[in-house]
Amino acid sequence: MVQLRTVHAHNAAIFQSRPIVAVFAGATAGLGEATLRALAAAHGTKGKGLRVYIVGRKREAFQRIVSDCNRLCPAGQFIFVQSPDLSLLGNVDKACDEITKAEQENAKGEPARVDLLCMSQGDFNFDEYKETQEGIEWRYSLLYHSRMKFVVNLLPLLRASESPAHVISVFGAGKEGDLHLDDLSLRGTKVRGLLNVRSHTAYLHTFFMEYLAAQNPGKLSLVHVYPGLVMTAAFNNPGVPIWFKAIWTILTPITKLLTTSPAEAGERILFLASPLRFPARQSTEQNTAKDGAIEVGVAKGSDGKVGSGAYAVDISGEAVENEKAGYEKYRKEGVGEKVVAYTLKAFEVIKSGKVFTE
Ligand SMILES: NC(=O)c1ccc[n+]([C@@H]2O[C@H](COP(=O)([O-])OP(=O)(O)OC[C@H]3O[C@@H](n4cnc5c(N)ncnc54)[C@H](OP(=O)(O)O)[C@@H]3O)[C@@H](O)[C@H]2O)c1
């Protein structure tokens, strides 16, 4: 496990070394908010410039968080991109268009770019299965489709970053269970439910991120992470049933012992943008850095190869152990290609204004 003090020092070194442009989705609460606060603190007063686009629903939450961030980082520019519902890919498109236009203006003659994209939009919600008007189960879309759409839409800006850009997606790396290859959208009545959404989100992140890393060598590093238990407001969401809230309240004294604080989780999630530990594939960057006496080695990619550009990790920044997930077998069977084709088709069909039914 990378020590917290190493994480802290390393984050300051990374985010003070050059001007940073970042995009956050899901940062009006919880882990995204904590990561945004960690970024503002890492940049602090010594950094060389910070511009952050925050896509979200609640302007008041943005204003409250940003007034704290501005205290930590007075030179920081924090821009709200309001979007009513990111489970709709059409809204993701609108938000990305707005970011692209704003960044072209804000870059003031420099190349418009994004150095870091951090996504944690999600709704811990036990409601019944419901498809969006675009045809995807809404929780699943928030966790997987909308996030990969952000990456694909912002690729020109991410590729314009001077050093390889970093993509972080916070949800459930290593939580693979069943994979329903004949129903990747999880429409069948027998495959619906939160556990299958969690499992598919983990598998599909791995395969699609590996595809993006291979398509963008030296340009893009992608990490998906399971944060472990972090006491955010997610457990009190309106969609969490009373019985769950009651059990959760009773167990709180015990669960508290097992949780990471939001502040530590934010710092550790930000660390996943370390170019030294999580380099882009074929990056020529130095692969080991020393912080005092502690080394930060290159992490193992989700394909098992060190530094391969797509990573599935836990909150401590270590590759998750998921041998049982059967990736080796699935890769031989061409499942990665199937997932990529499925994802790109969903994007294409929805972009054309049709409902996705596959
Ligand atoms: N906390 C944990 O222990 C834990 C553990 C494992 C996995 N996770 C996963 O990690 C992710 C982040 O967790 P968290 O604890 O930060 O959750 P959270 O506190 O509920 O924050 C979720 C964020 O997503 C946004 N969001 C929800 N629905 C949206 C929608 N339809 N359109 C746009 N934005 C939307 C929320 O916006 P608003 O502010 O507008 O509500 C908020 O900013 C989630 O996917 C969660 O399931 C969390």
The ligand as an SDF file (V2000), in Angstrom:
LIG
                    3D

 48 52  0  0  0  0  0  0  0  0999 V2000
  -19.1100    5.8050   -0.8450 N   0  0  0  0  0  0  0  0  0  0  0  0
  -18.8020    4.5300   -0.8940 C   0  0  0  0  0  0  0  0  0  0  0  0
  -18.5290    3.8820    0.1180 O   0  0  0  0  0  0  0  0  0  0  0  0
  -18.7630    3.8190   -2.2210 C   0  0  0  0  0  0  0  0  0  0  0  0
  -18.3350    2.4870   -2.2470 C   0  0  0  0  0  0  0  0  0  0  0  0
  -18.2760    1.8200   -3.4680 C   0  0  0  0  0  0  0  0  0  0  0  0
  -18.6420    2.4680   -4.6270 C   0  0  0  0  0  0  0  0  0  0  0  0
  -19.0790    3.7630   -4.5710 N   0  0  0  0  0  0  0  0  0  0  0  0
  -19.4890    4.3840   -5.8350 C   0  0  0  0  0  0  0  0  0  0  0  0
  -18.6620    5.4820   -6.1250 O   0  0  0  0  0  0  0  0  0  0  0  0
  -19.4320    6.4920   -6.8000 C   0  0  0  0  0  0  0  0  0  0  0  0
  -19.3780    7.7720   -5.9830 C   0  0  0  0  0  0  0  0  0  0  0  0
  -19.8720    7.4920   -4.6860 O   0  0  0  0  0  0  0  0  0  0  0  0
  -20.2180    8.6710   -3.6720 P   0  0  0  0  0  0  0  0  0  0  0  0
  -20.1690    8.0680   -2.3260 O   0  0  0  0  0  0  0  0  0  0  0  0
  -19.4060    9.8530   -4.0030 O   0  0  0  0  0  0  0  0  0  0  0  0
  -21.7480    8.9610   -4.0660 O   0  0  0  0  0  0  0  0  0  0  0  0
  -22.5920   10.2820   -3.7600 P   0  0  0  0  0  0  0  0  0  0  0  0
  -22.1120   10.9430   -2.5230 O   0  0  0  0  0  0  0  0  0  0  0  0
  -24.0290    9.8740   -3.8450 O   0  0  0  0  0  0  0  0  0  0  0  0
  -22.2450   11.2620   -5.0030 O   0  0  0  0  0  0  0  0  0  0  0  0
  -22.6970   10.9400   -6.2810 C   0  0  0  0  0  0  0  0  0  0  0  0
  -22.5050   12.0960   -7.2280 C   0  0  0  0  0  0  0  0  0  0  0  0
  -23.1390   11.7230   -8.4730 O   0  0  0  0  0  0  0  0  0  0  0  0
  -24.0460   12.7590   -8.8460 C   0  0  0  0  0  0  0  0  0  0  0  0
  -25.2200   12.2280   -9.5350 N   0  0  0  0  0  0  0  0  0  0  0  0
  -26.0950   11.2760   -9.1070 C   0  0  0  0  0  0  0  0  0  0  0  0
  -27.0540   11.0720  -10.0310 N   0  0  0  0  0  0  0  0  0  0  0  0
  -26.7850   11.9220  -11.0510 C   0  0  0  0  0  0  0  0  0  0  0  0
  -27.4220   12.1880  -12.2860 C   0  0  0  0  0  0  0  0  0  0  0  0
  -28.5270   11.5200  -12.6670 N   0  0  0  0  0  0  0  0  0  0  0  0
  -26.8850   13.1280  -13.0960 N   0  0  0  0  0  0  0  0  0  0  0  0
  -25.7820   13.8060  -12.7120 C   0  0  0  0  0  0  0  0  0  0  0  0
  -25.1120   13.5980  -11.5600 N   0  0  0  0  0  0  0  0  0  0  0  0
  -25.6180   12.6660  -10.7360 C   0  0  0  0  0  0  0  0  0  0  0  0
  -24.4720   13.4080   -7.5220 C   0  0  0  0  0  0  0  0  0  0  0  0
  -24.9840   14.6860   -7.8410 O   0  0  0  0  0  0  0  0  0  0  0  0
  -25.9400   15.5310   -6.8320 P   0  0  0  0  0  0  0  0  0  0  0  0
  -25.0060   16.2600   -5.9210 O   0  0  0  0  0  0  0  0  0  0  0  0
  -26.6810   16.4230   -7.7670 O   0  0  0  0  0  0  0  0  0  0  0  0
  -26.8300   14.5450   -6.1190 O   0  0  0  0  0  0  0  0  0  0  0  0
  -23.1440   13.4200   -6.7670 C   0  0  0  0  0  0  0  0  0  0  0  0
  -22.3460   14.5020   -7.2020 O   0  0  0  0  0  0  0  0  0  0  0  0
  -20.8410    5.9760   -6.8940 C   0  0  0  0  0  0  0  0  0  0  0  0
  -21.0180    5.3770   -8.1420 O   0  0  0  0  0  0  0  0  0  0  0  0
  -20.9060    4.9210   -5.8000 C   0  0  0  0  0  0  0  0  0  0  0  0
  -21.8480    3.9140   -6.0670 O   0  0  0  0  0  0  0  0  0  0  0  0
  -19.1360    4.4440   -3.3970 C   0  0  0  0  0  0  0  0  0  0  0  0
  1  2  1  0
  2  3  2  0
  2  4  1  0
  4  5  1  0
  4 48  2  0
  5  6  2  0
  6  7  1  0
  7  8  2  0
  8  9  1  0
  8 48  1  0
  9 10  1  0
  9 46  1  0
 10 11  1  0
 11 12  1  0
 11 44  1  0
 12 13  1  0
 13 14  1  0
 14 15  2  0
 14 16  1  0
 14 17  1  0
 17 18  1  0
 18 19  2  0
 18 20  1  0
 18 21  1  0
 21 22  1  0
 22 23  1  0
 23 24  1  0
 23 42  1  0
 24 25  1  0
 25 26  1  0
 25 36  1  0
 26 27  1  0
 26 35  1  0
 27 28  2  0
 28 29  1  0
 29 30  1  0
 29 35  2  0
 30 31  1  0
 30 32  2  0
 32 33  1  0
 33 34  2  0
 34 35  1  0
 36 37  1  0
 36 42  1  0
 37 38  1  0
 38 39  2  0
 38 40  1  0
 38 41  1  0
 42 43  1  0
 44 45  1  0
 44 46  1  0
 46 47  1  0
M  CHG  2   8   1  16  -1
M  END
$$$$
